[in-house]
Amino acid sequence: MSVVGFDFGNENCVIAVAKERGIDVLLNDESNRETPAVVSFFEKQRFMGSEGAASLTMNPKSTVSQVKRLIGRKFKEVEVQDDLKLFPFEIVEGHDGGILIKVQYLGEIHEFSPVQILGMLFSHLKQIAEKSLEMPISDCVIGIPCYFTDLQRRAYLDAAAIAGLRPLRLLHDCTATALGYGIYKNDISNAGPTYVVFVDIGHCDTQVCLASFESGQMKILSHAFDRNLGGRDFDEVLFSYFAAQFKEKDDIDVCTNMKASIRLRASCEKLKKVLSANAEAPLNIECLMDEKDVRGFIKREEFERLSSGLVESISVPCQKVLANSGLTVENIHSVELVGSGSRIPAITRMLASLFKREPSRRINASECVARGCALHCAMLSPILRVREYQVQDSFPFSIGLSSDKVPICTLPNSTLFPKGQAFPSLKILALHRNNMFQMEAFYADPNELPFGMASQISSFMIGPFPVYQLEMVKVKVRVQLNLHGIVNIEAFMQIEDGAEVTNVTSENMVAKSDHSPSVEQNGAEVTNVALSAPSSIPADEIRKGKFFKRLEIPVSEEVYGGMTKAELSEAEKIELQLAHQDLKMERIKDKKNALESYVYEMRDKIFSKYQSFATESERDEISINLQKTEEWLYEDEPDDESENIYNQKLEDLRKLVDPIEIRYKEDEAREKARKDLLSCIADYRMNAGSLTAGERDAVIDECNKAEKWLQEKTQQQDSLPKNVDPVLWSCEIKRKAEGFDATCKYITKSLPRTDDSDHIDKPDDGELD
């Protein structure tokens, strides 16, 4: 097994694998290090990655991209509605207010959720990794934006489950970058922490984090973000500029034509990259719309003027991350700039002005997240040994918990886990209850959330109790903000041994030692537990000479907007069916390609290498059938297209061509067999002089008989034209040679010897064959 890291971007994905010698980035089938995050649905098959991206202009309405923007979102969100204007595919509202993507597939309209599309892409990335590594993979770490909510994090886990992956952790993008930076850095000062700011400008978002590095450890002090500001916004500036120019100059409105818009946006993205290294750049597109060629031109200074507002907006999360950490610009050691949208010179100048130092580009801008994820996966997995390095991340939102609508908190504003909380983190609540009760997790400060996101997280129903209680008993609730940044709850109660207990097994009992201080809040004792790794709690205790048993209390969870287990199971079943259909079509495609290759190959050979081995009528018949097969191949695909139909076509052609091909191959093989037999005869004649008189005469006689047989048969074969079946086959010559060799060996070993002193052993008989 291997451990891998996935960086699933809005536009492209990167796969990295941890090996004994270090971290490698895997290549896809096109030998590229980045794989487009695109799924294209055609009539009979899905195309993903590079093949899907190549289908965008010809099949825009059923080609899904930028699905990361739709994960865990509601259809009526303002930001979603803004994104819909850029997407060529159709999106509708689901029954729960969520998002469904409509595509044409297998002759029908299908609706898929963003989680299902994400699961398809994870399956594709998994296939790339397994093909490259030649082994199955399961354990992985997946990079996610720090601003993802609990629902979006769960959606990633569901998509990974659909793909058959087992994420060991969902790791924040900037945290992954910081890990890859810090673990290899050897010049960390021992005088105190080294503070580094990481600015990640992606395709659709900007994330900033401030990390503290010390020997053997790193801590993320704060996160900040703008989830609606990335490289695509700069592309859109160029798109709007040229769309207006072409409307005025060439009288074409690109915005009214979907394919023209896609082509212009792709050209603007390339133009942006050219402007990063050049002061000016041209734009030329043939037949953009209405069969008109368009030409444009822009200078970098004009582009920077048009996008100045975007550049200034990038400074906002940079200032927030400093404010949240409590540090000043003077405390910062360096600024690392990464991400696909980070190459614009104006952004570099703005950051240099803000942080009073030139941003560094020592990290690979496109691969740093995947490499950091693979490295962290190696640290979490038992498969590889990695030097000890402590990674402490911080959570960007405040989380509260309520019991029966009453908040339970350790801090003001109903906060259980404050913003900036290191995680994983665990708190144990002690409540007094005698019956089932409900708890709800929520974001304590909605202002911290991205715009439009709901503050509710999930609801937990705790009970029924394993024993009947008339009086209040202390119930302990274990609340964990786990490695993925997801809230989990477990509950148990402790009763004095000797009380009447039902439905209790030894499996419910785990050892506990808890000496952490408790805080009384709204009728609940809240215990803070330091958690460096996943742990289990309590079990039997002895207090004041009394023995207490730990009884688990069932907890049922409802995630607001999340997938149920039944929905997840159905999604996994659908993905298996789609994968089977893809595999079936790939096999059909291979058979079709094999038939096509055979047609072209035989058409060339029948009038060159095979010409003298076929009669004129045979050549004509084969040519006619090859032509018919070629025409059939390029006609509309048959309704009953299957592997069998292509196999049958190939078999029919082989029946005509195989006799000619056999004559050709037999001609070469016969000549080789003839030379081998003559060589064997010559060897035995040469060695006969060292034998006794009886052996010598017998061997020479066998040589003469074999030679005569070969001459007669060869003369008979040579009298025939090459375009008829042979009368002398190579296998017949080989059998004759084997019989001749065996006879000569028998003669030399069985005849009585009259003069042992005159006998000299022959070389190994195998050398004469």
C-alpha positions in Angstrom: 0.0 0.0 0.0 1.1 3.6 -0.6 0.1 6.8 1.1 -1.0 9.7 -1.1 -2.0 13.4 -0.9 -4.6 15.0 -3.0 -4.8 18.7 -3.8 -8.3 19.1 -5.3 -8.4 22.5 -6.8 -11.2 24.4 -8.4 -9.6 24.0 -11.8 -6.8 21.3 -11.5 -5.9 18.5 -9.2 -2.4 17.3 -8.2 -1.5 13.8 -6.7 1.6 13.3 -4.6 2.8 10.1 -3.1 5.1 9.5 -0.1 7.9 7.1 -0.8 11.0 6.1 1.2 13.2 8.5 -0.8 10.8 11.5 -0.5 7.6 12.9 -2.1 6.9 12.5 -5.8 4.2 14.1 -7.9 2.4 11.5 -10.1 1.9 12.0 -13.8 -1.5 11.3 -15.5 -2.0 9.4 -18.8 -1.0 12.5 -20.7 2.2 12.7 -18.7 1.0 16.0 -17.0 1.5 16.8 -13.4 -1.9 18.5 -13.1 -5.2 16.9 -14.0 -8.2 19.1 -14.8 -11.1 18.8 -12.4 -13.6 18.1 -15.1 -16.3 15.4 -15.8 -17.8 15.3 -19.3 -20.9 13.1 -19.9 -21.4 11.8 -23.4 -24.0 9.5 -24.9 -22.5 6.3 -23.7 -19.5 7.2 -21.5 -18.0 9.7 -19.1 -14.7 11.4 -19.8 -12.7 12.8 -16.8 -9.6 14.8 -16.3 -7.8 15.9 -19.5 -10.2 14.1 -21.8 -13.1 15.8 -20.1 -11.5 19.2 -20.4 -10.9 18.6 -24.2 -14.6 18.0 -24.5 -15.6 21.4 -23.0 -16.2 23.3 -26.3 -17.9 20.5 -28.1 -20.1 19.3 -25.2 -20.4 22.3 -22.9 -23.9 21.6 -21.4 -22.9 18.2 -20.1 -19.3 19.0 -19.1 -19.1 19.8 -15.3 -16.2 21.9 -13.9 -15.5 24.0 -10.9 -17.6 21.6 -8.8 -15.6 22.6 -5.7 -17.6 25.9 -5.7 -20.8 24.0 -5.3 -19.9 21.6 -2.5 -22.1 22.0 0.6 -24.0 25.0 -0.9 -27.6 25.9 -1.3 -29.1 26.7 -4.7 -30.5 30.1 -3.7 -27.3 31.5 -2.2 -26.3 34.7 -3.9 -22.8 33.5 -4.6 -24.1 30.3 -6.2 -26.4 32.4 -8.4 -23.4 34.5 -9.5 -21.4 31.4 -10.4 -24.3 30.0 -12.5 -23.8 32.9 -14.9 -20.3 31.5 -15.6 -21.2 27.8 -15.9 -22.3 26.3 -19.2 -24.0 23.4 -17.6 -27.5 23.5 -16.0 -28.1 23.6 -12.3 -31.4 23.1 -10.6 -32.6 23.2 -7.0 -32.9 19.9 -5.1 -35.8 18.9 -2.8 -33.8 20.1 0.3 -32.7 23.4 -1.3 -29.4 21.9 -2.4 -27.9 21.8 -5.8 -28.4 19.2 -8.6 -26.5 19.2 -11.9 -28.4 18.2 -15.0 -26.6 16.4 -17.8 -27.4 14.3 -20.9 -26.1 10.8 -20.4 -27.1 7.4 -21.9 -29.9 9.0 -23.8 -31.5 10.4 -20.7 -31.4 13.5 -18.5 -29.6 12.6 -15.3 -29.3 14.7 -12.1 -26.2 14.4 -10.0 -25.3 16.1 -6.7 -22.0 18.0 -6.4 -20.8 15.3 -4.0 -21.4 12.6 -6.6 -19.4 14.6 -9.2 -16.7 15.1 -6.6 -16.7 11.3 -5.9 -16.3 10.6 -9.7 -13.2 12.9 -9.8 -11.8 11.2 -6.7 -12.3 7.8 -8.4 -10.4 9.2 -11.5 -7.5 10.4 -9.3 -7.4 7.1 -7.5 -7.2 5.3 -10.8 -4.3 7.5 -11.9 -2.5 6.8 -8.7 -3.0 3.1 -8.7 -2.0 2.8 -12.4 1.2 4.8 -11.7 2.1 3.0 -8.5 0.9 -0.4 -9.7 -0.7 -1.1 -6.4 -4.0 -0.3 -4.6 -4.4 2.8 -2.5 -6.8 3.7 0.3 -5.1 5.9 2.9 -4.8 9.5 1.9 -4.9 13.1 3.1 -7.0 15.6 1.2 -6.3 19.3 1.0 -9.3 21.6 1.7 -9.8 25.3 2.0 -9.7 26.6 5.6 -13.1 28.3 5.2 -14.9 25.0 4.6 -17.8 24.5 7.0 -18.6 21.2 8.8 -21.1 20.3 6.0 -18.5 20.9 3.3 -15.9 18.8 5.2 -18.4 16.0 5.6 -19.2 16.2 1.8 -15.5 15.7 1.0 -15.5 12.6 3.3 -18.6 11.3 1.6 -17.1 11.8 -1.9 -14.0 10.0 -0.8 -16.1 7.1 0.5 -17.8 6.9 -2.9 -14.4 6.6 -4.5 -13.2 3.9 -2.1 -10.7 6.2 -0.3 -10.0 6.4 3.4 -8.9 10.0 4.3 -6.8 10.0 7.4 -7.2 13.8 7.6 -8.7 16.7 5.8 -5.8 19.2 5.9 -6.1 22.9 5.3 -4.4 24.0 2.1 -2.1 26.5 3.8 -1.3 24.1 6.6 -0.1 21.6 4.0 2.0 24.2 2.4 3.5 25.2 5.7 4.3 21.6 6.6 6.2 21.0 3.4 8.0 24.3 4.0 8.9 23.7 7.6 9.9 20.1 7.9 12.7 20.5 5.4 13.9 23.9 6.7 17.2 23.5 8.5 17.9 27.2 9.4 15.1 27.6 12.0 16.4 29.8 14.8 16.7 28.4 18.4 16.3 31.9 19.8 12.5 31.8 19.4 9.7 31.1 16.9 10.1 32.0 13.2 6.9 33.5 11.8 6.1 33.0 8.2 3.0 34.2 6.2 1.7 31.9 3.5 -0.4 33.6 0.8 -2.2 31.1 -1.5 -4.1 32.7 -4.4 -6.0 29.9 -6.1 -8.3 29.8 -9.1 -11.4 31.0 -7.2 -10.2 31.9 -3.7 -7.5 33.4 -1.6 -6.2 31.9 1.7 -3.7 33.3 4.0 -2.2 31.8 7.2 0.5 32.8 9.7 2.6 29.9 10.9 5.1 29.7 13.8 8.1 27.4 13.3 10.4 26.0 15.9 12.7 23.0 16.0 10.6 19.9 15.4 7.2 21.6 15.4 4.9 24.1 13.6 1.8 25.9 14.7 -0.8 27.7 12.7 -1.6 30.9 14.6 -4.3 32.2 12.4 -6.2 31.8 9.1 -7.9 34.4 6.9 -9.6 34.1 3.5 -11.6 35.5 0.7 -13.4 32.6 -0.9 -14.6 34.7 -3.9 -11.3 36.2 -5.0 -8.9 34.2 -7.2 -7.2 33.9 -10.5 -10.4 33.5 -12.4 -11.5 37.0 -11.4 -8.5 38.4 -13.1 -9.4 36.3 -16.2 -12.9 37.8 -16.0 -11.4 41.3 -16.1 -9.7 40.5 -19.4 -12.8 38.7 -20.7 -15.0 41.7 -20.1 -12.4 44.1 -21.7 -12.2 42.1 -24.9 -15.9 41.2 -25.1 -16.7 44.9 -25.1 -14.0 45.6 -27.6 -15.2 42.9 -30.0 -18.8 44.0 -29.7 -17.8 47.5 -30.7 -15.2 46.8 -33.3 -16.4 43.5 -34.8 -20.1 43.7 -34.1 -20.3 40.4 -32.2 -21.6 39.8 -28.7 -19.6 37.0 -27.2 -21.7 36.8 -24.1 -24.7 35.5 -26.1 -22.7 32.5 -27.4 -21.7 29.8 -25.0 -18.9 28.2 -27.0 -17.5 31.6 -28.0 -17.5 32.6 -24.3 -15.6 29.4 -23.3 -13.0 30.0 -26.0 -12.5 33.6 -25.1 -12.1 32.8 -21.4 -9.5 30.2 -22.1 -7.6 32.6 -24.3 -7.8 35.3 -21.6 -6.4 32.9 -19.1 -3.4 32.2 -21.4 -3.0 36.0 -22.0 -2.9 36.7 -18.3 0.1 34.3 -18.0 1.8 36.0 -20.9 1.3 39.4 -19.2 3.0 38.1 -16.1 6.3 37.9 -18.0 5.8 40.5 -20.7 4.8 44.2 -20.9 2.2 43.6 -23.6 0.5 40.7 -25.3 -1.7 40.1 -28.4 -5.0 38.1 -28.5 -5.9 36.3 -31.7 -8.8 33.9 -32.1 -9.9 32.3 -35.4 -13.7 32.0 -36.1 -14.7 33.1 -32.6 -18.2 33.7 -33.6 -20.2 34.2 -36.8 -17.1 32.9 -38.7 -15.2 36.1 -37.7 -11.6 36.1 -36.7 -10.8 38.5 -33.9 -7.6 40.3 -32.8 -6.9 42.3 -29.7 -4.0 43.8 -27.8 -3.4 44.9 -24.2 -0.6 46.3 -22.2 0.3 45.1 -18.7 -0.3 48.6 -17.2 -3.8 48.7 -18.7 -4.5 45.2 -17.2 -3.2 46.3 -13.8 -5.4 49.4 -13.9 -8.5 47.4 -14.7 -7.7 44.8 -11.9 -6.4 47.3 -9.3 -9.5 46.7 -7.1 -8.9 43.0 -7.1 -5.3 43.5 -6.1 -6.3 45.7 -3.2 -8.9 43.2 -2.1 -6.1 40.6 -1.6 -4.6 42.8 1.1 -7.7 42.4 3.2 -7.2 38.7 4.4 -3.4 39.5 4.7 -4.3 42.3 7.2 -6.8 40.0 9.0 -4.3 37.2 9.5 -1.9 39.7 11.2 -4.7 41.1 13.4 -5.9 37.7 14.5 -2.5 36.5 15.4 -1.6 39.5 17.5 1.7 40.0 15.6 3.0 43.0 13.6 4.8 43.2 10.3 8.1 43.5 12.1 7.6 40.0 13.6 7.3 38.4 10.2 10.4 36.5 9.0 9.3 35.9 5.4 6.2 35.8 3.1 5.7 32.8 0.8 3.5 33.3 -2.2 1.9 30.2 -3.9 -1.1 29.3 -5.9 -2.1 29.3 -9.6 -3.1 33.0 -9.5 0.0 34.3 -7.7 2.1 35.1 -10.7 0.7 38.6 -11.4 3.4 41.2 -10.8 1.0 43.7 -9.3 0.1 41.3 -6.5 3.8 40.8 -5.7 4.3 44.6 -5.4 1.3 45.0 -3.2 2.5 42.2 -0.8 6.0 43.7 -0.7 4.5 47.0 0.3 2.2 45.5 2.9 4.8 43.2 4.6 7.8 45.5 3.9 9.7 42.6 2.3 9.7 40.9 -1.1 7.6 37.8 -1.2 9.5 34.6 -1.8 8.7 32.0 -4.5 10.9 29.2 -3.2 7.9 26.8 -2.9 6.4 25.1 -6.0 3.2 27.2 -6.4 1.1 24.4 -8.0 2.3 21.3 -6.1 3.0 22.5 -2.5 -0.4 21.5 -1.2 -0.4 18.0 -2.6 3.2 17.4 -1.4 2.3 18.6 2.1 -0.8 16.3 2.2 1.3 13.3 1.1 3.9 14.1 3.8 1.2 14.4 6.5 -0.3 11.1 5.3 3.0 9.4 5.8 3.2 10.9 9.3 -0.3 9.5 10.2 0.0 6.1 8.5 2.0 3.2 9.9 3.2 2.3 6.5 6.2 4.7 6.4 8.4 6.0 9.1 8.8 9.8 9.2 11.0 11.8 11.5 9.0 13.2 14.4 7.5 16.6 13.6 4.5 18.1 15.4 1.8 19.8 13.4 -0.7 22.0 15.2 -3.5 23.6 13.1 -6.1 26.2 14.2 -9.8 26.3 13.5 -11.0 29.5 11.8 -14.5 29.5 13.3 -16.1 29.5 16.8 -18.3 26.6 17.7 -21.0 26.4 20.4 -23.1 23.6 21.8 -26.6 23.8 23.3 -28.6 21.3 25.3 -32.4 21.5 25.0 -31.9 25.0 23.4 -29.8 26.2 26.3 -26.2 27.1 25.3 -23.3 25.2 27.0 -20.2 27.3 26.9 -16.9 27.9 28.6 -16.4 31.4 27.0 -18.7 34.4 26.3 -21.0 34.3 23.3 -22.0 30.7 23.8 -18.6 29.4 22.6 -17.3 25.9 23.4 -14.5 25.9 20.8 -13.3 29.4 20.3 -11.9 30.8 17.0 -8.3 29.8 16.6 -8.7 26.7 18.7 -6.0 24.1 18.1 -7.5 20.9 16.8 -8.1 18.0 17.2 -9.5 19.1 20.6 -11.7 17.4 23.2 -14.1 18.7 25.9 -16.0 16.5 28.3 -19.4 17.8 29.6 -21.1 16.6 32.7 -24.9 17.0 32.6 -27.6 15.8 34.9 -30.4 14.0 33.1 -32.8 11.1 33.6 -34.2 10.7 30.1 -33.4 11.3 26.4 -32.2 14.8 25.6 -31.1 16.7 22.5 -27.9 18.7 21.8 -27.1 20.9 18.9 -23.8 22.1 17.5 -23.7 25.5 15.8 -21.3 28.3 14.8 -21.2 30.7 17.7 -20.4 33.8 15.6 -22.1 33.9 12.2 -20.0 36.9 11.2 -17.0 34.7 11.0 -18.6 32.5 8.4 -18.5 33.0 4.7 -21.5 35.1 3.5 -24.7 33.1 3.2 -23.6 30.0 5.2 -26.0 28.6 7.8 -24.8 28.7 11.4 -26.4 25.3 12.3 -24.1 22.3 12.1 -25.8 19.2 13.4 -28.3 17.9 16.0 -27.6 14.9 18.4 -30.3 12.9 20.1 -28.7 11.2 23.2 -30.6 8.2 24.5 -32.4 6.1 25.4 -30.5 5.4 28.6 -29.3 1.8 29.1 -30.9 1.7 32.5 -34.2 3.2 33.7 -33.7 6.2 36.0 -36.2 8.0 38.1 -33.7 10.5 39.5 -31.2 12.7 37.8 -27.8 11.0 37.0 -24.6 12.5 35.8 -24.2 12.0 32.1 -20.8 12.7 30.5 -20.7 13.9 27.0 -17.5 13.7 25.0 -17.4 16.5 22.4 -14.6 16.4 19.9 -13.4 18.7 17.2 -11.6 15.9 15.3 -8.7 15.8 12.8 -11.1 16.7 9.9 -12.5 19.8 11.8 -15.8 18.0 12.3 -17.8 18.0 15.6 -18.4 14.5 17.0 -20.3 13.5 20.2 -20.3 10.4 22.4 -22.1 9.9 25.7 -21.9 7.6 28.7 -23.1 7.3 32.3 -21.6 5.8 35.3 -23.6 3.8 37.9 -22.6 2.2 41.2 -21.9 -1.5 40.9 -24.7 -3.5 42.5 -27.4 -1.5 40.9 -29.8 -3.3 38.6 -28.3 -3.1 35.1 -29.7 -4.3 31.8 -28.3 -4.6 28.3 -24.7 -4.0 29.4 -21.7 -5.9 27.9 -18.0 -5.8 28.6 -17.6 -4.1 25.2 -19.0 -1.0 26.7 -16.2 -0.6 29.2 -13.0 1.3 28.5 -10.3 2.6 30.9 -10.4 6.2 32.0 -8.3 8.5 34.1 -9.4 12.2 34.1 -7.8 14.7 36.4 -8.5 17.8 34.2 -10.1 20.9 35.9 -13.8 21.4 35.4 -15.8 24.5 34.9 -19.5 24.9 35.8 -21.5 26.4 32.9 -25.3 26.6 32.7 -25.7 23.4 34.8 -23.0 21.5 33.0 -19.4 20.7 34.1 -17.1 21.4 31.2 -13.7 19.6 31.3 -11.0 20.6 28.9 -8.9 17.6 27.7 -5.5 18.0 26.0 -5.7 15.9 22.9 -2.7 15.2 20.7 -4.1 12.0 19.2 -7.5 10.3 18.9 -8.3 8.8 22.3 -11.0 6.8 24.1 -12.4 7.7 27.5 -13.7 6.3 30.7 -14.8 3.2 32.0 -14.9 1.5 35.3 -13.9 3.8 38.2 -13.3 3.3 41.9 -14.2 6.4 43.9 -14.5 6.6 47.7 -14.3 2.8 47.8 -17.2 2.3 45.4 -17.0 0.7 42.0 -18.7 2.4 39.1 -19.5 0.9 35.7 -19.4 2.9 32.5 -22.5 2.5 30.3 -22.5 3.8 26.7 -25.5 5.9 25.7 -26.5 5.7 22.0 -26.2 8.9 20.1 -28.1 9.5 16.8 -26.8 12.4 14.7 -28.6 14.5 12.1 -26.3 16.6 9.9 -28.2 19.7 8.5 -28.0 19.4 4.7 -25.7 16.3 4.8 -26.1 12.9 3.1 -27.8 10.1 5.0 -26.3 6.6 5.1 -28.9 5.4 2.6 -28.1 8.2 0.2 -24.4 7.6 0.5 -24.9 3.9 -0.1 -27.1 4.6 -3.2 -24.4 7.1 -4.5 -21.7 4.4 -4.1 -23.9 1.9 -6.1 -24.5 4.5 -8.9 -20.7 5.2 -9.1 -20.0 1.4 -9.5 -22.6 1.2 -12.3 -21.1 4.3 -14.1 -17.6 2.9 -13.7 -18.7 -0.4 -15.1 -20.3 1.4 -18.1 -17.0 3.3 -18.6 -15.0 0.2 -18.5 -17.3 -1.5 -21.0 -17.0 1.4 -23.4 -13.2 1.4 -23.0 -13.1 -2.3 -23.9 -15.3 -1.7 -27.0 -13.1 1.2 -28.0 -10.0 -1.0 -27.7 -11.7 -3.6 -30.0 -12.7 -0.9 -32.5 -9.1 0.5 -32.5 -7.7 -3.0 -33.0 -10.0 -3.6 -36.0 -9.1 -0.2 -37.5 -5.4 -0.9 -37.1 -5.8 -4.3 -38.7 -7.5 -2.8 -41.7 -4.8 -0.2 -42.3 -2.0 -2.7 -41.6 -3.4 -5.3 -44.0 -4.1 -2.8 -46.7 -0.5 -1.9 -46.8 0.9 -5.4 -46.5 -1.3 -7.1 -49.1 0.3 -4.9 -51.9 3.8 -5.0 -50.5 5.1 -7.8 -48.3 2.2 -10.2 -49.0 1.8 -9.5 -52.7 3.6 -12.5 -54.1 1.9 -14.8 -51.6 -1.6 -14.1 -52.7 -3.4 -14.7 -56.0 -5.0 -11.8 -57.8 -8.5 -12.9 -56.8 -7.5 -13.2 -53.2 -6.0 -9.7 -53.2 -9.2 -8.3 -54.8 -11.4 -10.1 -52.3 -9.4 -8.9 -49.4 -9.2 -5.3 -50.7 -13.0 -5.2 -51.1 -13.6 -6.5 -47.6 -11.1 -4.1 -46.1 -12.8 -1.2 -47.9 -16.3 -2.3 -46.7 -15.0 -2.7 -43.1 -13.4 0.8 -43.2 -16.7 2.3 -44.4 -18.6 0.5 -41.8 -16.2 1.8 -39.1 -16.8 5.4 -40.1 -20.5 5.2 -40.4 -22.8 5.9 -37.5 -22.2 3.7 -34.5 -24.4 0.6 -34.5 -27.3 0.5 -32.0 -26.1 -2.8 -30.7 -22.4 -1.8 -30.4 -20.5 -4.3 -28.3 -17.2 -6.1 -28.2 -18.6 -9.1 -30.0 -19.5 -7.1 -33.2 -16.0 -5.8 -33.6 -14.5 -9.3 -32.7 -16.7 -10.8 -35.4 -15.6 -8.3 -38.0 -12.0 -8.9 -37.2 -12.5 -12.7 -37.3 -14.1 -12.4 -40.8 -11.1 -10.5 -42.1 -8.6 -12.9 -40.5 -10.2 -15.8 -42.3 -9.3 -14.1 -45.6 -5.9 -12.8 -44.7 -4.6 -15.6 -42.5 -3.8 -18.1 -45.3 -1.7 -15.4 -47.1 0.0 -14.4 -43.9 0.7 -18.0 -43.1 2.4 -18.5 -46.5 4.5 -15.4 -46.0 5.6 -16.5 -42.5 6.0 -20.1 -43.6 8.4 -19.1 -46.3 10.7 -17.4 -43.8 10.4 -20.1 -41.2 11.0 -22.9 -43.8 14.2 -21.3 -45.0 15.5 -21.0 -41.5 14.5 -24.7 -40.7 16.2 -25.8 -43.9 19.5 -24.0 -42.9 19.3 -25.4 -39.4 19.0 -29.0 -40.7 21.9 -28.6 -43.2 24.0 -27.1 -40.3 23.2 -30.1 -38.1 24.1 -32.5 -41.0 27.4 -30.7 -41.5 28.2 -30.9 -37.8 27.7 -34.6 -37.6 29.8 -35.2 -40.8 32.6 -33.1 -39.4 32.6 -35.0 -36.1 32.3 -38.4 -37.7 36.0 -38.7 -38.2 36.6 -39.0 -34.4 34.2 -42.0 -34.2 34.8 -45.7 -34.6 34.5 -47.2 -38.0 31.0 -48.6 -37.3 29.7 -45.4 -35.8 31.2 -43.3 -38.6 29.6 -45.4 -41.4 26.2 -45.3 -39.7 26.3 -41.6 -39.0 27.4 -40.8 -42.6 24.6 -42.9 -43.9 22.0 -41.0 -41.8 23.5 -37.7 -43.0 23.2 -38.7 -46.6 19.6 -39.9 -46.2 18.5 -36.7 -44.4 20.3 -34.5 -47.1 18.6 -36.4 -49.9 15.2 -36.1 -48.3 15.7 -32.3 -47.9 16.8 -31.9 -51.5 13.8 -33.8 -52.9 11.3 -31.9 -50.7 12.9 -28.5 -51.5 12.8 -29.2 -55.2 9.2 -30.1 -55.0 8.4 -26.9 -53.0 10.4 -24.7 -55.3 8.4 -25.9 -58.3 5.3 -24.3 -56.9 4.4 -20.6 -56.9 4.5 -18.7 -53.6 0.8 -17.9 -53.8 -0.3 -21.5 -53.1 -0.2 -23.5 -49.9 3.2 -25.1 -49.4 3.9 -28.8 -49.6 6.9 -28.6 -47.4 6.3 -27.0 -44.0 8.9 -25.7 -41.5 7.4 -27.9 -38.8 8.0 -31.0 -41.0 11.7 -30.0 -41.5 12.0 -29.4 -37.7 10.6 -32.9 -37.0 13.0 -34.4 -39.5 15.9 -32.6 -37.9 14.9 -33.8 -34.4 14.6 -37.4 -35.7 17.9 -37.2 -37.4 19.6 -35.8 -34.3 18.1 -38.5 -32.1 19.1 -41.3 -34.5 22.8 -40.1 -34.6 23.0 -39.8 -30.9 21.6 -43.3 -30.5 24.1 -44.7 -33.0 27.1 -43.2 -31.2 26.0 -44.5 -27.8 24.7 -48.0 -28.7 27.2 -49.6 -31.2 29.9 -51.7 -29.6 33.3 -49.9 -29.4 36.4 -51.7 -30.9 39.0 -49.1 -30.0 38.2 -47.0 -26.9 41.5 -45.2 -27.2 40.6 -43.8 -30.6 37.2 -42.4 -29.4 36.9 -38.8 -28.5 33.7 -37.5 -26.9 31.7 -35.1 -29.0 30.8 -31.6 -27.9 27.4 -31.3 -26.1 24.7 -32.6 -28.5 22.5 -29.6 -27.7 24.9 -27.3 -29.5 24.3 -29.2 -32.8 20.5 -28.7 -32.7 
